[in-house]
Structures are given as structure tokens and as C-alpha cells.
């Protein structure tokens, strides 16, 4: 089942692009089951050397420019990469062909593949230009559209429940006898909705003991709370909430921890992709959301 866990954790893969600040704005259109996301990256740079980019870093940038790939808080939280999803789909299908026992575990693999194929079909990423901000630091934007949002969330919750009933955990490894295992199994039997999207509010819940909650990085929690993301823990349940149901949209802006900016990427980017002059990210974001309203808002 290790390959299954890899498939289920595809959105938690670490990436390699460094940037010092990210702003994410999402707007949900329940009537058309669509979620749009504006991504703004500031202070993009290479991590490995002071001057210029390594060949690996150049390849990483190229994979973003030419692929369906987006990052969430410097991939400190997670990354979406369409090529990785293709690899895991192929791996899961190969695993099924070889045979998986018991049948219940094979069913979880099939269910996860259905979800991942729908995810791949539903996500579109449009890259904006590279540009230099007022501090002459390299920046970029992306426009992300997620169709079938409600269906994807329902499928995700179903895969979570099925995997927990098979004793598998996506987010962390527990030793045998750990009380969290029983909590997860009970949540699956109770058909808990781990992830929900209501109006403009995104919420994630996960059973977790008080002991394990106290082990979470305090500095990380402070960063998220400062950005407006709420972390609550009560009765062995962790709840993470972003946004308000009745808001026009939800915005989360965060300066990433322990990221030391180096002005080493602008030259390479300018030579290969060019830098937009007089680019105004606020105006571009407003236009993206206005165009999204025209396309997805049903009054």
C-alpha cells in the first residue's frame, strides 16, 4: 500500500522553487462548481549559489513555465504538478494489474485513481509574466482554475475515509497502538467530511490527539494565524479554516520563514523568458477576477 500513500500524497510533494513571499486569492463559484485562484510570488530566487542559477534550477524554472505546475507557500505546504500526477496514475494502474490483496485495498487504489484523473482533468494553470517589483526583486503570477470543485472534494473525502479504514494515513506515520489510528478509523466510520468548501470558506479537519497537536511547530502556526488562517484544536480534532462564507473572496498572504533572498535569478529569467515592463499585479488580479465573474458567476 506504500504506492497508494504516494498517490494520495501527490499534493504534498516538496518542490524546489524558492520565493520569499506568496499571496493567494481564491474565489468560489458554487453555482458552476468552480474555484479560481490568483497566485502571486515575490522574491523568486535560486537557493544553491549566490550568483546565477544552477542548471538544475534553470530546469526547474522551465518546468514551471512550460508545465501545469503551481506552488502553495513555497511548496512549504504543498505543490500541484500535473506530470507527477501522470506518473502516479500510471504507477497505480500498474499496481492494480499486478494484483492487490485484499480486495478492499485494491478498491481504495481504484478510488484514488478516479479522484486523481478527475483532478488532472479539472485543473488549468495559466502563467503570467515575470517582472521586477519596486525593490527590483523577481516576481511572477499565475491564474489557476479548478472545475468540478465540489465533486473533487467529495471524492477526496471518500478516498480519505477508505484509506483510514484500511489502516493507512496520508499525512503522517503513526506507530502501532497510537491512539490517532483509532481516532482516524472512527472518523471514517462516521463519514467525516475532512475537507469542505462553503461559500468562500475552505476548511480542513483531522482527528489528532492533544499530544500530537502540541508537537506542531509553534512558529508555523503563528505564521498562518498572522495570515488569517485559523488553527483550532478541541476534543481531539484539528480544524484549519481560511476565509469567511459570505466574503467576496479569500486572501492569504505570507512571508515565508527561513527564506534568504538572493538576487540571482533575474538575469537568467530575462534572457530566456523576458521581463514585463510596467506590469501591475493588482490590476492583473482585478481583471482575472472580473473575467472569472463574467464566466462563472450565475446571478
C-alpha positions as CSV (number, residue, x, y, z in Angstrom):
1,X,0.0,0.0,0.0
2,X,3.0,2.3,0.1
3,X,2.4,3.3,-3.6
4,X,-1.2,4.2,-2.7
5,X,0.0,6.5,0.0
6,X,2.3,8.1,-2.6
7,X,-0.6,8.6,-4.9
8,X,-2.8,10.1,-2.2
9,X,0.0,12.4,-1.1
10,X,0.6,13.8,-4.6
11,X,-0.4,17.3,-3.5
12,X,2.1,17.2,-0.7
13,X,5.2,16.7,-2.7
14,X,8.1,19.0,-2.0
15,X,9.2,21.3,-4.8
16,X,12.4,23.3,-5.4
17,X,11.5,26.9,-6.4
18,X,12.3,29.4,-3.7
19,X,10.5,32.7,-3.1
20,X,10.2,34.9,-0.1
21,X,6.5,35.8,-0.2
22,X,3.3,34.5,-1.6
23,X,-0.2,35.9,-1.9
24,X,-3.0,33.5,-2.8
25,X,-6.5,34.8,-3.5
26,X,-9.4,32.4,-4.3
27,X,-13.0,33.0,-5.4
28,X,-15.5,30.2,-5.3
29,X,-18.5,30.0,-7.7
30,X,-20.8,27.3,-6.2
31,X,-23.4,27.6,-9.0
32,X,-20.9,26.5,-11.6
33,X,-18.8,24.4,-9.2
34,X,-15.6,26.3,-10.0
35,X,-12.8,27.7,-7.9
36,X,-10.4,30.2,-9.3
37,X,-7.0,31.1,-7.6
38,X,-4.7,34.0,-8.2
39,X,-1.1,33.2,-7.2
40,X,1.4,36.0,-6.7
41,X,5.1,35.1,-6.0
42,X,7.6,37.7,-4.8
43,X,11.3,37.4,-4.4
44,X,11.9,34.4,-6.7
45,X,15.5,33.1,-6.5
46,X,17.8,30.2,-6.6
47,X,18.8,28.6,-3.4
48,X,22.1,26.9,-4.3
49,X,24.5,29.7,-5.2
50,X,24.9,33.5,-4.7
51,X,25.4,34.4,-8.3
52,X,23.3,32.9,-11.1
53,X,21.2,29.8,-11.2
54,X,22.4,26.2,-11.3
55,X,21.5,24.0,-14.3
56,X,19.0,22.2,-12.1
57,X,17.4,25.4,-11.0
58,X,17.1,26.5,-14.6
59,X,15.4,23.3,-15.5
60,X,13.0,23.7,-12.5
61,X,12.0,27.2,-13.7
62,X,11.5,25.9,-17.2
63,X,9.2,23.1,-16.0
64,X,7.0,25.7,-14.3
65,X,6.9,28.0,-17.4
66,X,6.1,25.1,-19.7
67,X,4.1,22.8,-17.5
68,X,0.9,22.7,-15.3
69,X,2.6,23.4,-12.0
70,X,1.7,25.7,-9.1
71,X,3.0,26.1,-5.6
72,X,1.4,26.9,-2.3
73,X,3.6,28.9,0.1
74,X,6.9,28.0,-1.5
75,X,5.8,24.3,-1.6
76,X,6.3,24.5,2.1
77,X,2.6,23.4,2.3
78,X,2.2,21.5,-1.0
79,X,2.6,21.6,-4.7
80,X,0.5,20.7,-7.7
81,X,2.4,19.2,-10.6
82,X,0.4,17.6,-13.5
83,X,3.4,15.5,-14.6
84,X,3.8,13.9,-11.1
85,X,0.1,13.1,-11.2
86,X,0.5,11.3,-14.5
87,X,3.4,9.3,-13.0
88,X,1.3,8.3,-10.0
89,X,-1.7,7.4,-12.1
90,X,0.5,5.1,-14.3
91,X,2.0,3.6,-11.2
92,X,-1.3,2.9,-9.5
93,X,-2.7,1.3,-12.7
94,X,0.4,-0.9,-12.9
95,X,0.0,-1.9,-9.3
96,X,-3.6,-2.9,-9.9
97,X,-2.6,-5.0,-12.9
98,X,-0.1,-6.9,-10.8
99,X,-2.8,-7.6,-8.2
100,X,-3.5,-6.1,-4.8
101,X,-4.8,-8.1,-1.8
102,X,-7.1,-7.8,0.0
103,X,-9.8,-6.6,-2.4
104,X,-10.7,-3.6,-0.1
105,X,-7.2,-2.2,-0.6
106,X,-7.5,-2.6,-4.3
107,X,-10.8,-0.7,-4.2
108,X,-9.0,2.2,-2.4
109,X,-6.4,2.3,-5.1
110,X,-9.1,2.4,-7.8
111,X,-11.0,5.1,-5.9
112,X,-7.9,7.2,-5.6
113,X,-7.2,6.9,-9.3
114,X,-10.7,8.1,-10.1
115,X,-10.0,11.2,-8.0
116,X,-6.6,11.9,-9.4
117,X,-7.8,11.5,-13.0
118,X,-10.6,14.0,-12.3
119,X,-8.2,16.4,-10.6
120,X,-5.9,16.3,-13.6
121,X,-8.8,16.9,-15.9
122,X,-10.2,19.8,-13.8
123,X,-7.1,21.9,-13.2
124,X,-5.9,24.6,-15.6
125,X,-2.9,26.8,-14.9
126,X,-2.1,30.0,-16.9
127,X,1.3,31.5,-16.2
128,X,1.6,35.3,-16.0
129,X,4.7,37.2,-16.9
130,X,7.9,37.6,-14.9
131,X,8.6,41.1,-13.7
132,X,10.6,43.1,-11.2
133,X,8.8,44.8,-8.4
134,X,9.7,48.2,-6.8
135,X,12.5,46.6,-4.8
136,X,13.9,45.1,-8.1
137,X,13.1,41.6,-7.0
138,X,11.9,38.9,-9.4
139,X,8.2,38.2,-9.2
140,X,5.5,36.3,-11.2
141,X,1.8,35.5,-11.2
142,X,-0.4,32.5,-12.1
143,X,-4.1,32.1,-12.8
144,X,-5.4,28.7,-11.6
145,X,-8.9,27.4,-12.4
146,X,-10.3,24.3,-10.7
147,X,-13.5,23.0,-12.2
148,X,-15.6,20.2,-10.5
149,X,-14.6,21.6,-7.1
150,X,-17.4,20.1,-5.2
151,X,-17.1,16.7,-6.8
152,X,-13.3,16.7,-6.2
153,X,-13.8,17.5,-2.6
154,X,-16.4,14.7,-2.2
155,X,-14.1,12.2,-3.9
156,X,-11.1,13.4,-1.8
157,X,-13.2,12.8,1.4
158,X,-14.2,9.4,0.2
159,X,-10.6,8.4,-0.5
160,X,-9.5,9.6,2.9
161,X,-12.2,7.6,4.7
162,X,-11.5,4.4,2.7
163,X,-7.7,4.7,3.3
164,X,-8.2,5.2,7.1
165,X,-10.4,2.2,7.3
166,X,-7.6,0.2,5.7
167,X,-5.2,1.5,8.3
168,X,-3.3,3.9,6.0
169,X,-2.6,7.5,6.8
170,X,-1.8,10.2,4.3
171,X,-0.3,12.9,6.4
172,X,2.0,11.3,9.0
173,X,3.2,7.9,10.2
174,X,1.9,6.5,13.5
175,X,3.4,3.7,15.4
176,X,1.3,0.6,16.1
177,X,-1.1,1.3,19.0
178,X,-1.0,5.1,18.6
179,X,-4.4,6.5,19.7
180,X,-4.6,8.6,16.5
181,X,-5.1,5.4,14.5
182,X,-8.4,4.7,16.4
183,X,-9.4,8.4,16.0
184,X,-9.0,8.2,12.2
185,X,-10.9,4.9,11.9
186,X,-13.8,6.3,14.0
187,X,-13.9,9.5,11.8
188,X,-14.0,7.3,8.7
189,X,-16.9,5.2,10.1
190,X,-18.7,8.4,11.0
191,X,-18.3,9.6,7.4
192,X,-16.4,12.8,8.4
193,X,-16.0,15.4,5.8
194,X,-12.3,16.2,6.2
195,X,-12.3,18.9,3.6
196,X,-15.2,21.3,2.9
197,X,-15.7,24.4,0.8
198,X,-18.7,26.6,1.7
199,X,-19.1,30.0,0.1
200,X,-15.6,31.5,0.3
201,X,-14.6,29.4,3.3
202,X,-12.2,26.5,3.0
203,X,-12.0,24.2,6.0
204,X,-9.9,21.1,6.7
205,X,-10.5,18.8,9.8
206,X,-8.3,16.0,11.0
207,X,-8.6,13.9,14.2
208,X,-5.4,14.5,16.2
209,X,-4.6,13.9,19.9
210,X,-3.7,16.8,22.1
211,X,-0.2,15.4,22.5
212,X,0.4,15.5,18.7
213,X,-1.2,18.9,18.3
214,X,1.4,20.3,20.8
215,X,4.1,18.8,18.7
216,X,3.2,21.1,15.7
217,X,5.7,23.8,15.0
218,X,4.5,26.9,17.0
219,X,6.3,29.3,14.6
220,X,4.4,27.8,11.7
221,X,1.1,28.2,13.4
222,X,1.9,31.8,14.2
223,X,2.7,32.5,10.5
224,X,-0.6,31.0,9.3
225,X,-2.6,32.8,12.0
226,X,-0.9,36.1,11.1
227,X,-2.0,35.5,7.5
228,X,-5.6,34.9,8.6
229,X,-5.7,31.1,8.6
230,X,-7.3,29.8,11.8
231,X,-6.0,26.8,13.7
232,X,-8.2,25.3,16.4
233,X,-7.9,22.1,18.4
234,X,-10.7,20.8,20.5
235,X,-11.8,17.3,21.6
236,X,-9.0,15.6,19.6
237,X,-10.0,17.4,16.4
238,X,-7.7,19.8,14.5
239,X,-9.6,22.4,12.4
240,X,-7.9,24.7,9.9
241,X,-10.1,27.4,8.4
242,X,-9.4,30.0,5.7
243,X,-11.9,32.7,4.7
244,X,-15.5,33.5,5.5
245,X,-18.6,32.0,4.0
246,X,-20.1,35.3,2.9
247,X,-16.9,37.1,1.8
248,X,-16.4,38.2,-1.8
249,X,-13.2,36.1,-1.9
250,X,-10.5,34.8,0.4
251,X,-6.9,36.1,0.5
252,X,-3.9,34.6,2.3
253,X,-0.6,36.4,2.1
254,X,2.5,35.1,3.9
255,X,6.2,35.9,4.0
256,X,7.9,32.5,4.1
257,X,10.0,31.5,7.1
258,X,13.8,31.0,6.8
259,X,14.0,32.1,3.2
260,X,17.1,34.2,2.5
261,X,16.6,36.1,-0.8
262,X,19.4,36.2,-3.3
263,X,19.3,38.4,-6.4
264,X,20.5,35.5,-8.7
265,X,17.6,34.6,-10.9
266,X,16.5,37.8,-12.7
267,X,19.3,37.7,-15.4
268,X,18.6,34.1,-16.3
269,X,14.9,34.7,-16.5
270,X,15.2,37.9,-18.5
271,X,17.4,36.1,-21.1
272,X,15.2,33.1,-21.5
273,X,11.6,34.4,-20.9
274,X,11.9,38.2,-20.8
275,X,10.7,40.6,-18.1
276,X,7.4,42.5,-18.4
277,X,7.7,46.3,-18.1
278,X,5.2,48.3,-16.1
279,X,3.3,45.2,-15.0
280,X,0.8,46.0,-12.4
281,X,-0.2,42.8,-10.4
282,X,-3.1,44.5,-8.6
283,X,-4.7,45.4,-12.0
284,X,-4.0,42.0,-13.4
285,X,-5.6,40.3,-10.4
286,X,-8.7,42.6,-10.6
287,X,-9.1,41.7,-14.3
288,X,-8.7,38.0,-13.7
289,X,-11.4,38.0,-11.0
290,X,-13.7,40.2,-13.1
291,X,-13.3,37.9,-16.1
292,X,-14.0,34.9,-13.8
293,X,-17.2,36.6,-12.6
294,X,-18.3,37.0,-16.2
295,X,-17.6,33.4,-16.9
296,X,-18.6,31.5,-13.8
297,X,-20.9,33.7,-11.7
298,X,-24.6,32.8,-12.3
299,X,-26.9,35.5,-10.9
